Amino acid sequence: MNVYSKHSPSSDQSDQSDRSDRSDRSDQSDQSDRSVQSVPSAPARTATRRSVLRGLGVATAAGTAAVCLPAATAHAAPAGRRTRGASGTYTLTLVHLGRDGAPTTDYRTLLTALSGPDAGSARELKESPSAVTVQVPAGRYLLDSSIATRPVGEGNWGNDWLVQPRLDVDHDMTLVLDARVARPVDIRPPVADARFEQAGAFAKVTYEGVTGFVNLMTRSLDLRTAHLGPAAERGAVQTWVDSYWSRPGGVCALGYAFRGERALTGLVRHPAPGDLATLQVRAGVPASGGGTGLVDFSPSVGSSPALALAVPSGGTGTFLFTPERGAWDLVYGAQTEPEGPANHYFVLGRSFTPGSTAVHTFETPVFGPALDSSPGARPVAQRTGDTLDLTVPLLADGDGHVPSSPLFTASTVTLHRDGTLIATCRGEKPGHASFTVPAGRAAYRLTASATRSRGSVTAAWTFTSAATATATDLPLSAVRFGPDLALDGTAPAHTTSRVAVTVEGAARRSGVRSLTVYVSTDRGATWTRAAVTGGRITVTTPGPGKAVSLRAELTDAHGNTLTQTHIDAYVTRSATGAR
């Protein structure tokens, strides 16, 4: 099982799914990472983001909570000198104690400034004397400290992470960071065949427009956490813990998120089977043959370790996960050609309910245009002024997943205005082009086609358009066909089946005036009309090794039209062929 780093699109830098890489420490059997992220709300403040790679020892963050020192290390804290208005620089002494109560140097402590002259920056202390003294400007700080516990004999390191979301430095002070105040993080899936792989604990604290972000990632089950110090302001602290487990052919992803005034002091979660949702990922067989798809499934919001699952072509991988963590992102990656770029499909921001099962199948027919009709969907065809910009996904797979690097042998986009050819673009990504046209209103015919190793897709749209003051969507529609196919993209020969027909894009929003579908079994030499009833057509497949071709002719409620043709949409197999 590998760790896969993913960056999910987000306008909020602090909420990006930014996965830290693991760092190895030669003297430790466990690994953990930490990073700091500060996001100012005003341009006057410049935030810096530092990544701090932490070894096995999970951080313990110190607080102002009273802790008794053992006789060997007890000392009086120096009297604090206070300054009106909390200005100036003060002495901060940090004392690190392990689980046995003895001083320890196996720590890494991070001091993140949330206010004051250093707001948005962080200072790291690690493996120094157990008691370390620093000079810091007055202000609000986020303090977190990881203290590692060396194993007795064989085994993983223990990790104690102490987080103080609110440390107001306005006088000289001594803080004791004592691992003994931490409590266990005990998160386990309800399946016996699961094996723990890694976990991440995270905290994000916001104060006066500046956000501090700290985390600890570990491959040890021995993780403990604690809140230190006073509570922060209401809702200022976001914390979450994600735990990943591998199992034969699958992954358990268990995550829990909280918002309040305090960091976590331990967490126990033993979900029942009914508390989890199930995601099945089916890997189709690409045109290039075999191969393996790599699946990353992780929360949409907040950094998290992501445990990738390898799913061989023709196989299925299963994720058991916690819907209460929020929305989730699915990224499916596969190598389309031995020397070509990796191809990725992104299914982002999906929510689930406990006990539900979702199935996603990748890289199976029918390949064709897909136009997301949901509110807020990214536009794929717009006119701005005198420019028409097209990013129509012409080769989405049978489930409508849009590939980042579609496999094709030829691509053409052609635009006519009032019957006159404006331009032709060849060889670009299928469905992608940009045209400059005259300002006046005119009738347009836009044709996009793509050829694959077997088969082709062509979509021809007609509409009227004139110059626009702002970006305006072009009224394009698409028709999706959903036959019941095996993972190798085939249907049994000499059988009759019902094929789903779905309308997307402008016609879905405005309504369909007419829709006619045709079927061919001789690669488009002849076509037979197939009635659409209940959103489906009936198709009788030809002999083994032959292909079914499909055509749709659509007019929307405003008179815009689409003619969409799939030559060799899918092929047939013998009755004895395996699914």
C-alpha positions as a printed NumPy array, in Angstrom:
array([[  0.   ,   0.   ,   0.   ],
       [  1.413,   3.383,  -1.001],
       [  0.86 ,   6.916,   0.186],
       [ -0.569,   9.117,  -2.545],
       [ -0.316,  12.895,  -2.363],
       [ -3.27 ,  14.845,  -3.665],
       [ -4.014,  18.544,  -3.826],
       [ -7.711,  19.11 ,  -4.211],
       [ -8.818,  22.356,  -5.84 ],
       [ -9.811,  24.986,  -3.282],
       [ -9.811,  28.732,  -3.104],
       [ -9.076,  28.608,   0.626],
       [ -5.448,  27.718,   1.029],
       [ -5.929,  26.593,   4.585],
       [ -8.628,  24.089,   3.563],
       [ -6.767,  22.456,   0.724],
       [ -6.247,  18.742,   0.907],
       [ -2.495,  19.257,   1.139],
       [ -0.92 ,  15.946,   2.01 ],
       [  2.562,  16.027,   3.523],
       [  5.09 ,  13.459,   2.419],
       [  6.491,  11.059,   4.991],
       [  9.994,  11.618,   6.363],
       [ 12.174,   8.834,   7.689],
       [ 14.257,   8.927,  10.839],
       [ 16.952,   6.292,  10.884],
       [ 16.672,   5.766,  14.625],
       [ 12.905,   5.414,  14.763],
       [ 10.56 ,   2.743,  13.476],
       [  7.629,   5.163,  13.135],
       [  7.195,   8.209,  10.943],
       [  5.27 ,  11.426,  11.41 ],
       [  4.988,  14.761,   9.623],
       [  3.952,  18.231,  10.582],
       [  3.368,  21.407,   8.672],
       [  2.405,  24.953,   9.56 ],
       [  0.096,  27.116,   7.528],
       [ -0.863,  30.714,   8.224],
       [ -3.484,  32.585,   6.231],
       [ -3.913,  36.32 ,   6.873],
       [ -7.192,  37.988,   6.048],
       [ -5.726,  41.385,   5.234],
       [ -3.057,  42.182,   2.634],
       [ -1.139,  44.155,   5.234],
       [ -0.12 ,  40.893,   6.859],
       [  2.173,  38.598,   5.001],
       [  1.642,  34.982,   6.   ],
       [  4.368,  32.406,   5.651],
       [  3.803,  28.703,   5.328],
       [  6.495,  26.396,   6.644],
       [  6.59 ,  22.65 ,   6.376],
       [  8.217,  20.925,   9.303],
       [  8.991,  17.253,   8.748],
       [  8.683,  15.406,  11.992],
       [ 10.057,  11.982,  12.675],
       [  8.256,   9.337,  14.608],
       [  7.667,  11.408,  17.73 ],
       [  4.197,  12.897,  17.729],
       [  4.02 ,  16.469,  18.93 ],
       [  3.071,  17.56 ,  22.443],
       [  2.019,  21.144,  22.67 ],
       [  2.48 ,  22.871,  25.938],
       [  0.047,  24.961,  27.773],
       [ -0.339,  27.014,  30.863],
       [ -2.041,  24.172,  32.723],
       [ -0.498,  23.573,  36.143],
       [  1.681,  20.458,  36.184],
       [  3.697,  19.151,  39.174],
       [  7.398,  18.752,  38.416],
       [  9.306,  15.821,  39.906],
       [ 11.784,  16.775,  42.632],
       [ 14.753,  16.297,  40.345],
       [ 13.548,  18.966,  37.939],
       [ 11.335,  21.201,  40.072],
       [ 12.167,  24.847,  39.909],
       [ 10.421,  28.107,  40.496],
       [  9.173,  30.01 ,  37.514],
       [ 10.757,  33.453,  37.372],
       [  8.462,  36.294,  38.242],
       [  6.937,  37.727,  35.11 ],
       [  7.502,  41.329,  34.25 ],
       [  4.354,  42.709,  32.75 ],
       [  4.093,  45.616,  30.37 ],
       [  0.913,  47.574,  29.848],
       [ -0.494,  46.94 ,  26.353],
       [  1.355,  43.616,  25.968],
       [  4.255,  45.058,  23.997],
       [  7.929,  44.201,  24.024],
       [  9.784,  40.894,  24.096],
       [  9.496,  38.23 ,  26.793],
       [ 11.316,  35.135,  27.955],
       [  9.479,  31.873,  27.332],
       [ 10.87 ,  28.726,  28.975],
       [  9.556,  25.358,  27.782],
       [ 10.117,  22.21 ,  29.867],
       [  9.546,  18.86 ,  28.096],
       [  8.649,  15.73 ,  30.089],
       [  8.066,  12.229,  28.718],
       [  5.43 ,   9.695,  29.703],
       [  7.582,   8.616,  32.629],
       [  7.626,  12.162,  33.974],
       [ 11.351,  12.516,  33.331],
       [ 12.922,  15.279,  31.22 ],
       [ 13.202,  14.306,  27.558],
       [ 14.934,  15.599,  24.454],
       [ 12.8  ,  13.478,  22.09 ],
       [ 10.484,  16.311,  21.163],
       [  9.662,  18.805,  18.479],
       [  7.833,  21.963,  19.458],
       [  6.376,  24.565,  17.158],
       [  5.434,  28.112,  18.168],
       [  3.151,  29.789,  15.599],
       [  2.507,  33.535,  15.974],
       [ -1.148,  34.512,  15.457],
       [ -0.669,  38.174,  16.361],
       [  2.112,  40.616,  17.082],
       [  5.048,  41.545,  14.85 ],
       [  5.702,  37.907,  13.844],
       [  2.071,  37.074,  12.956],
       [  1.936,  34.378,  10.31 ],
       [  5.384,  32.913,  11.068],
       [  6.509,  29.927,  13.108],
       [  9.538,  28.88 ,  15.137],
       [ 10.576,  25.245,  15.61 ],
       [ 12.439,  23.773,  18.574],
       [ 13.548,  20.164,  18.477],
       [ 15.846,  17.758,  20.292],
       [ 17.314,  20.579,  22.383],
       [ 17.783,  20.337,  26.145],
       [ 14.588,  19.295,  27.865],
       [ 14.229,  22.853,  29.179],
       [ 14.75 ,  25.454,  26.473],
       [ 14.405,  29.238,  26.697],
       [ 13.493,  31.565,  23.825],
       [ 12.772,  35.264,  23.443],
       [  9.434,  36.019,  21.78 ],
       [  7.532,  39.225,  21.025],
       [  4.289,  39.851,  22.847],
       [  1.246,  38.398,  21.145],
       [ -1.091,  35.425,  20.696],
       [  0.525,  32.088,  19.776],
       [ -0.494,  28.583,  18.808],
       [  1.829,  26.138,  20.564],
       [  2.058,  22.466,  19.713],
       [  4.619,  19.925,  20.817],
       [  5.213,  16.288,  19.958],
       [  6.966,  14.065,  22.462],
       [  8.175,  10.669,  21.288],
       [  8.222,   7.643,  23.56 ],
       [ 10.908,   5.113,  22.784],
       [  9.558,   1.553,  22.568],
       [ 10.635,  -1.142,  24.973],
       [ 12.095,  -3.873,  22.789],
       [ 10.438,  -4.218,  19.385],
       [  7.548,  -2.01 ,  18.376],
       [  6.592,   1.416,  17.118],
       [  7.29 ,   4.675,  18.817],
       [  4.579,   6.242,  20.921],
       [  3.424,   9.726,  20.016],
       [  2.051,  12.315,  22.427],
       [  0.76 ,  15.508,  20.837],
       [ -0.045,  18.493,  23.039],
       [ -1.78 ,  21.493,  21.48 ],
       [ -2.337,  24.854,  23.142],
       [ -4.565,  26.905,  20.791],
       [ -4.302,  30.025,  22.951],
       [ -0.989,  31.157,  24.384],
       [ -1.025,  34.86 ,  25.225],
       [  2.53 ,  36.044,  25.832],
       [  2.432,  39.265,  27.835],
       [  5.048,  38.48 ,  30.502],
       [  7.955,  36.117,  31.161],
       [  6.641,  32.608,  31.682],
       [  7.553,  28.947,  32.056],
       [  5.405,  26.243,  30.454],
       [  5.671,  22.54 ,  31.267],
       [  4.911,  20.223,  28.372],
       [  4.104,  16.952,  30.091],
       [  3.271,  13.903,  27.957],
       [  1.408,  12.372,  30.903],
       [ -1.609,  14.65 ,  30.376],
       [ -2.289,  13.194,  26.914],
       [ -5.072,  10.667,  26.4  ],
       [ -5.317,   7.857,  23.797],
       [ -6.681,   8.278,  20.293],
       [ -8.415,   4.954,  19.736],
       [-10.129,   4.696,  16.327],
       [-10.835,   1.219,  14.937],
       [-12.946,  -0.112,  12.044],
       [-15.594,  -2.823,  12.571],
       [-13.859,  -5.396,  10.354],
       [-11.428,  -8.046,  11.561],
       [ -9.292,  -8.134,   8.413],
       [ -8.231,  -4.472,   8.609],
       [ -4.609,  -3.548,   9.305],
       [ -3.615,  -0.105,  10.559],
       [ -1.448,   1.908,   8.158],
       [ -1.327,   5.55 ,   9.231],
       [ -3.164,   8.374,  10.941],
       [ -3.113,  12.142,  11.019],
       [ -4.145,  14.567,  13.743],
       [ -4.716,  18.197,  12.789],
       [ -5.534,  21.543,  14.372],
       [ -6.345,  24.876,  12.769],
       [ -6.677,  27.973,  14.936],
       [ -7.875,  31.372,  13.717],
       [ -7.317,  34.624,  15.587],
       [ -7.852,  38.149,  14.243],
       [ -7.776,  36.976,  10.64 ],
       [ -4.607,  34.871,  10.911],
       [ -4.836,  31.08 ,  10.767],
       [ -2.249,  28.727,  12.209],
       [ -2.248,  25.13 ,  11.029],
       [ -0.387,  22.248,  12.691],
       [ -0.54 ,  18.514,  12.282],
       [  1.03 ,  15.245,  13.203],
       [  1.117,  12.16 ,  10.973],
       [  2.063,   8.796,  12.373],
       [  2.27 ,   5.138,  11.444],
       [  1.911,   4.031,  15.046],
       [ -1.345,   3.114,  16.779],
       [  0.121,   4.546,  19.978],
       [ -1.128,   8.089,  19.523],
       [ -2.278,  10.328,  22.376],
       [ -3.401,  13.963,  22.333],
       [ -4.212,  16.724,  24.813],
       [ -5.472,  20.289,  24.913],
       [ -3.435,  22.68 ,  27.033],
       [ -4.136,  26.123,  28.363],
       [ -7.297,  28.221,  28.356],
       [-10.044,  27.913,  25.789],
       [ -9.804,  30.012,  22.655],
       [-12.641,  32.107,  21.261],
       [-15.872,  30.4  ,  20.241],
       [-15.449,  28.366,  17.06 ],
       [-11.814,  29.43 ,  16.652],
       [-10.394,  25.894,  16.852],
       [-10.921,  23.247,  14.197],
       [ -9.544,  19.79 ,  14.901],
       [ -9.777,  16.508,  13.064],
       [ -8.274,  13.046,  13.121],
       [ -8.1  ,  10.659,  10.145],
       [ -7.144,   6.995,  10.489],
       [ -6.463,   4.721,   7.502],
       [ -6.511,   0.931,   7.492],
       [ -5.779,  -1.507,   4.668],
       [ -7.682,  -4.703,   4.027],
       [ -7.729,  -7.246,   1.174],
       [ -8.923,  -5.32 ,  -1.854],
       [ -9.868,  -2.241,   0.081],
       [ -9.288,   0.57 ,   2.566],
       [-11.016,   1.745,   5.746],
       [-10.949,   5.55 ,   5.995],
       [-12.182,   6.781,   9.366],
       [-12.259,  10.524,   9.989],
       [-13.782,  12.772,  12.647],
       [-13.853,  16.585,  12.664],
       [-14.752,  19.094,  15.371],
       [-15.049,  22.854,  15.814],
       [-14.984,  24.639,  19.143],
       [-12.731,  26.405,  21.607],
       [-10.366,  23.565,  22.543],
       [ -8.069,  21.032,  20.929],
       [ -8.71 ,  17.315,  21.374],
       [ -7.793,  15.47 ,  24.549],
       [ -7.95 ,  11.898,  23.321],
       [-10.641,  10.427,  21.067],
       [-12.343,   7.024,  21.118],
       [-14.388,   5.92 ,  18.096],
       [-15.374,   2.315,  17.336],
       [-17.998,   2.691,  14.585],
       [-20.505,  -0.084,  13.896],
       [-20.894,  -1.403,  10.322],
       [-24.084,   0.618,   9.898],
       [-22.247,   3.836,  10.78 ],
       [-20.065,   3.574,   7.674],
       [-20.724,   4.086,   3.979],
       [-19.319,   1.914,   1.182],
       [-17.691,   3.003,  -2.061],
       [-16.933,   0.436,  -4.757],
       [-14.486,   1.445,  -7.476],
       [-14.531,  -0.704, -10.618],
       [-11.565,  -0.458, -12.979],
       [-12.351,  -0.897, -16.654],
       [ -9.91 ,  -2.37 , -19.138],
       [ -8.43 ,   0.5  , -21.186],
       [ -7.905,   0.315, -24.927],
       [ -4.186,  -0.218, -24.32 ],
       [ -4.941,  -3.482, -22.493],
       [ -4.21 ,  -4.265, -18.857],
       [ -2.753,  -2.031, -16.214],
       [ -3.597,  -0.889, -12.733],
       [ -5.648,   2.044, -11.546],
       [ -4.561,   3.95 ,  -8.451],
       [ -7.442,   5.217,  -6.319],
       [ -7.139,   8.004,  -3.751],
       [-10.2  ,   8.55 ,  -1.573],
       [ -9.957,  11.204,   1.134],
       [-11.903,  14.043,   2.799],
       [-12.559,  17.128,   0.687],
       [-11.906,  19.63 ,   3.485],
       [ -8.779,  19.746,   5.586],
       [ -5.421,  18.115,   5.094],
       [ -5.353,  14.353,   5.504],
       [ -3.094,  11.419,   4.808],
       [ -4.424,   9.566,   1.781],
       [ -3.937,   5.831,   1.465],
       [ -3.959,   4.911,  -2.211],
       [ -5.53 ,   1.66 ,  -3.344],
       [ -4.254,  -0.166,  -6.416],
       [ -7.09 ,  -1.709,  -8.449],
       [ -6.051,  -3.919, -11.411],
       [ -7.918,  -3.542, -14.698],
       [-11.11 ,  -5.544, -14.536],
       [-11.037,  -5.524, -10.731],
       [-12.936,  -3.831,  -7.914],
       [-11.698,  -1.972,  -4.842],
       [-13.841,  -1.186,  -1.792],
       [-13.667,   1.722,   0.662],
       [-15.423,   1.721,   4.025],
       [-15.544,   5.259,   5.414],
       [-17.217,   7.703,   7.818],
       [-19.817,   9.959,   6.141],
       [-19.782,  12.279,   9.164],
       [-16.297,  13.476,   8.203],
       [-18.039,  15.582,   5.521],
       [-17.664,  15.523,   1.748],
       [-15.095,  13.221,   0.133],
       [-12.896,  13.371,  -2.969],
       [-12.22 ,  10.444,  -5.286],
       [ -9.274,  10.517,  -7.69 ],
       [ -8.742,   7.633, -10.097],
       [ -5.444,   7.531, -11.968],
       [ -4.287,   5.201, -14.728],
       [ -1.551,   5.08 , -17.355],
       [ -3.329,   5.304, -20.706],
       [ -0.237,   4.433, -22.75 ],
       [  3.194,   3.067, -21.793],
       [  4.899,   6.315, -22.835],
       [  1.952,   8.677, -22.429],
       [  0.897,  10.947, -19.559],
       [ -1.024,   9.577, -16.617],
       [ -4.768,   9.961, -16.952],
       [ -6.807,  11.063, -13.941],
       [-10.515,  11.265, -13.21 ],
       [-11.722,  13.552, -10.4  ],
       [-14.959,  13.081,  -8.48 ],
       [-14.881,  15.861,  -5.897],
       [-17.027,  17.011,  -3.007],
       [-19.424,  14.065,  -2.759],
       [-21.499,  13.509,   0.386],
       [-22.757,  10.146,   1.601],
       [-25.087,   8.743,   4.245],
       [-24.411,   5.965,   6.766],
       [-25.204,   2.518,   5.384],
       [-25.227,   3.694,   1.752],
       [-23.284,   2.092,  -1.113],
       [-21.993,   4.01 ,  -4.129],
       [-20.387,   2.481,  -7.225],
       [-18.038,   4.255,  -9.657],
       [-16.848,   2.497, -12.802],
       [-13.952,   4.013, -14.736],
       [-12.756,   3.686, -18.345],
       [-15.665,   1.716, -19.798],
       [-17.89 ,   2.754, -22.77 ],
       [-19.899,   4.544, -23.968],
       [-17.29 ,   7.324, -24.363],
       [-18.842,  10.652, -25.309],
       [-19.589,  14.256, -24.347],
       [-20.598,  14.958, -20.76 ],
       [-22.07 ,  18.284, -19.651],
       [-22.582,  18.756, -15.932],
       [-26.007,  20.368, -15.512],
       [-25.846,  20.866, -11.744],
       [-25.843,  24.411, -10.264],
       [-22.362,  25.84 ,  -9.95 ],
       [-20.834,  23.401, -12.443],
       [-17.794,  24.642, -14.341],
       [-18.823,  26.047, -17.753],
       [-17.406,  24.21 , -20.76 ],
       [-18.631,  26.451, -23.631],
       [-18.902,  30.242, -23.321],
       [-18.914,  33.409, -25.364],
       [-17.218,  36.515, -23.998],
       [-17.402,  39.497, -26.324],
       [-16.359,  38.154, -29.731],
       [-14.599,  35.024, -28.433],
       [-16.02 ,  31.508, -28.198],
       [-14.093,  29.304, -25.742],
       [-14.707,  25.548, -25.686],
       [-13.526,  22.953, -23.195],
       [-16.187,  20.336, -23.917],
       [-15.216,  16.923, -22.464],
       [-15.822,  14.885, -25.609],
       [-14.489,  11.552, -24.303],
       [-15.958,  11.155, -20.824],
       [-16.267,   7.491, -19.883],
       [-19.494,   5.549, -19.526],
       [-20.143,   6.855, -16.014],
       [-19.54 ,  10.437, -17.15 ],
       [-16.104,  10.768, -15.547],
       [-14.002,  13.333, -17.406],
       [-10.406,  12.259, -18.187],
       [ -7.486,  14.627, -17.722],
       [ -5.596,  13.064, -20.662],
       [ -8.085,  11.258, -22.935],
       [ -6.774,   8.601, -25.277],
       [ -7.421,   9.559, -28.917],
       [ -5.828,   9.283, -32.36 ],
       [ -7.425,  12.324, -34.042],
       [ -9.39 ,  15.392, -32.976],
       [-11.167,  18.152, -34.907],
       [-13.298,  21.157, -33.947],
       [-14.991,  23.175, -36.726],
       [-17.096,  26.356, -36.512],
       [-19.439,  27.707, -39.211],
       [-21.223,  31.08 , -39.044],
       [-24.319,  31.524, -41.225],
       [-23.063,  28.619, -43.303],
       [-19.555,  30.048, -43.781],
       [-16.524,  28.278, -42.321],
       [-14.847,  30.364, -39.619],
       [-11.988,  28.023, -38.669],
       [-10.956,  24.418, -38.025],
       [ -8.781,  23.268, -35.12 ],
       [ -7.061,  19.876, -35.351],
       [ -5.028,  17.754, -33.006],
       [ -5.957,  19.58 , -29.801],
       [ -7.525,  17.932, -26.778],
       [-10.94 ,  16.676, -27.986],
       [-13.631,  19.343, -27.665],
       [-11.135,  22.118, -26.853],
       [-10.836,  25.213, -29.079],
       [-11.126,  29.007, -29.143],
       [-12.578,  31.119, -31.975],
       [-12.863,  34.86 , -32.651],
       [-16.089,  35.76 , -34.492],
       [-17.895,  38.918, -35.703],
       [-20.042,  40.734, -33.149],
       [-23.45 ,  40.562, -34.857],
       [-26.071,  37.913, -34.142],
       [-25.751,  34.905, -36.406],
       [-26.542,  31.198, -36.692],
       [-23.64 ,  28.922, -35.746],
       [-22.84 ,  25.275, -36.362],
       [-20.169,  23.849, -34.066],
       [-18.828,  20.352, -34.767],
       [-16.401,  18.432, -32.545],
       [-15.107,  14.936, -33.255],
       [-12.599,  12.519, -31.773],
       [-11.318,   9.168, -32.997],
       [-10.118,   6.433, -30.666],
       [ -8.218,   3.23 , -31.438],
       [-11.624,   1.741, -32.149],
       [-14.59 ,   3.943, -32.855],
       [-15.28 ,   7.656, -32.987],
       [-17.514,  10.33 , -31.449],
       [-18.973,  13.353, -33.264],
       [-21.221,  16.061, -31.837],
       [-22.692,  18.833, -34.014],
       [-24.546,  21.723, -32.334],
       [-26.542,  24.605, -33.875],
       [-27.445,  27.8  , -32.022],
       [-27.612,  31.565, -32.466],
       [-25.232,  33.947, -30.773],
       [-24.122,  37.591, -30.642],
       [-21.409,  39.555, -28.833],
       [-21.8  ,  39.549, -25.047],
       [-20.696,  41.976, -22.349],
       [-19.911,  39.169, -19.916],
       [-19.152,  35.456, -20.184],
       [-22.322,  33.684, -21.339],
       [-22.857,  29.948, -21.616],
       [-23.463,  28.552, -25.092],
       [-26.646,  26.428, -25.274],
       [-24.974,  23.056, -25.855],
       [-26.585,  19.742, -24.95 ],
       [-25.364,  16.153, -24.774],
       [-26.915,  12.678, -24.749],
       [-25.475,   9.922, -22.587],
       [-25.971,   6.203, -23.345],
       [-25.783,   3.621, -20.548],
       [-25.677,  -0.001, -21.707],
       [-24.976,  -2.788, -19.214],
       [-21.388,  -3.738, -20.048],
       [-18.648,  -5.895, -18.596],
       [-15.518,  -4.191, -17.282],
       [-13.805,  -4.946, -20.599],
       [-16.444,  -2.789, -22.304],
       [-18.336,  -5.604, -24.021],
       [-21.928,  -6.823, -24.149],
       [-23.015, -10.415, -24.869],
       [-23.739, -11.152, -28.541],
       [-27.243, -11.905, -29.852],
       [-29.016, -10.524, -26.787],
       [-31.673,  -7.874, -26.265],
       [-31.154,  -5.284, -23.544],
       [-32.448,  -1.923, -22.407],
       [-29.985,   0.986, -22.75 ],
       [-30.436,   4.125, -20.65 ],
       [-30.649,   7.468, -22.492],
       [-29.961,  10.662, -20.507],
       [-30.011,  14.301, -21.621],
       [-27.494,  16.783, -20.197],
       [-26.669,  20.453, -20.645],
       [-28.952,  23.185, -22.007],
       [-31.788,  20.815, -22.963],
       [-31.896,  19.43 , -19.439],
       [-32.396,  22.945, -18.075],
       [-34.766,  24.361, -20.702],
       [-36.574,  21.199, -21.739],
       [-36.515,  18.84 , -24.734],
       [-38.701,  19.588, -27.737],
       [-37.773,  16.378, -29.562],
       [-35.344,  13.459, -29.177],
       [-34.812,  10.666, -31.7  ],
       [-32.332,   7.808, -31.261],
       [-30.984,   5.416, -33.886],
       [-29.017,   2.162, -33.669],
       [-26.63 ,   0.62 , -36.224],
       [-24.871,  -2.734, -36.264],
       [-22.923,  -2.137, -39.496],
       [-20.754,   0.785, -38.364],
       [-23.246,   3.427, -39.481],
       [-23.952,   2.172, -43.003],
       [-27.626,   1.844, -42.056],
       [-29.578,   3.114, -39.056],
       [-32.711,   1.85 , -37.329],
       [-34.831,   4.121, -35.191],
       [-35.171,   3.015, -31.545],
       [-38.087,   4.376, -29.558],
       [-37.204,   6.081, -26.274],
       [-39.617,   4.853, -23.594],
       [-39.083,   5.432, -19.92 ],
       [-35.676,   6.935, -20.615],
       [-34.429,   3.78 , -22.374],
       [-34.128,   2.197, -25.791],
       [-34.075,  -1.492, -26.728],
       [-30.947,  -2.784, -28.475],
       [-30.38 ,  -6.238, -29.98 ],
       [-26.661,  -6.906, -30.22 ],
       [-24.986,  -8.438, -33.33 ],
       [-22.663, -11.457, -33.416],
       [-19.418, -11.804, -31.416],
       [-16.751,  -9.242, -32.202],
       [-19.202,  -6.862, -33.87 ],
       [-20.113,  -3.396, -32.618],
       [-23.163,  -1.329, -31.757],
       [-23.237,   2.255, -33.036],
       [-25.588,   4.932, -31.668],
       [-26.957,   8.272, -32.851],
       [-29.12 ,  10.913, -31.161],
       [-30.892,  13.897, -32.751],
       [-32.152,  16.434, -30.221],
       [-33.88 ,  19.833, -30.273],
       [-34.258,  21.788, -27.049],
       [-37.147,  24.058, -26.053],
       [-35.437,  27.092, -27.66 ],
       [-34.725,  25.428, -31.016],
       [-31.032,  24.694, -30.476],
       [-30.083,  21.309, -31.926],
       [-27.63 ,  18.469, -31.395],
       [-26.675,  15.563, -33.644],
       [-24.44 ,  13.137, -31.748],
       [-22.959,  10.004, -33.31 ],
       [-20.981,   7.152, -31.756],
       [-19.448,   4.737, -34.277],
       [-18.515,   1.455, -32.565],
       [-19.91 ,   2.674, -29.265],
       [-19.332,  -0.774, -27.739],
       [-18.5  ,  -4.263, -28.967],
       [-19.918,  -7.737, -28.371],
       [-18.457, -10.917, -26.961],
       [-19.413, -14.568, -27.183],
       [-21.975, -15.897, -24.737],
       [-19.177, -17.706, -22.872],
       [-17.091, -14.549, -22.428],
       [-16.412, -13.512, -18.849],
       [-17.794, -10.304, -17.41 ]])
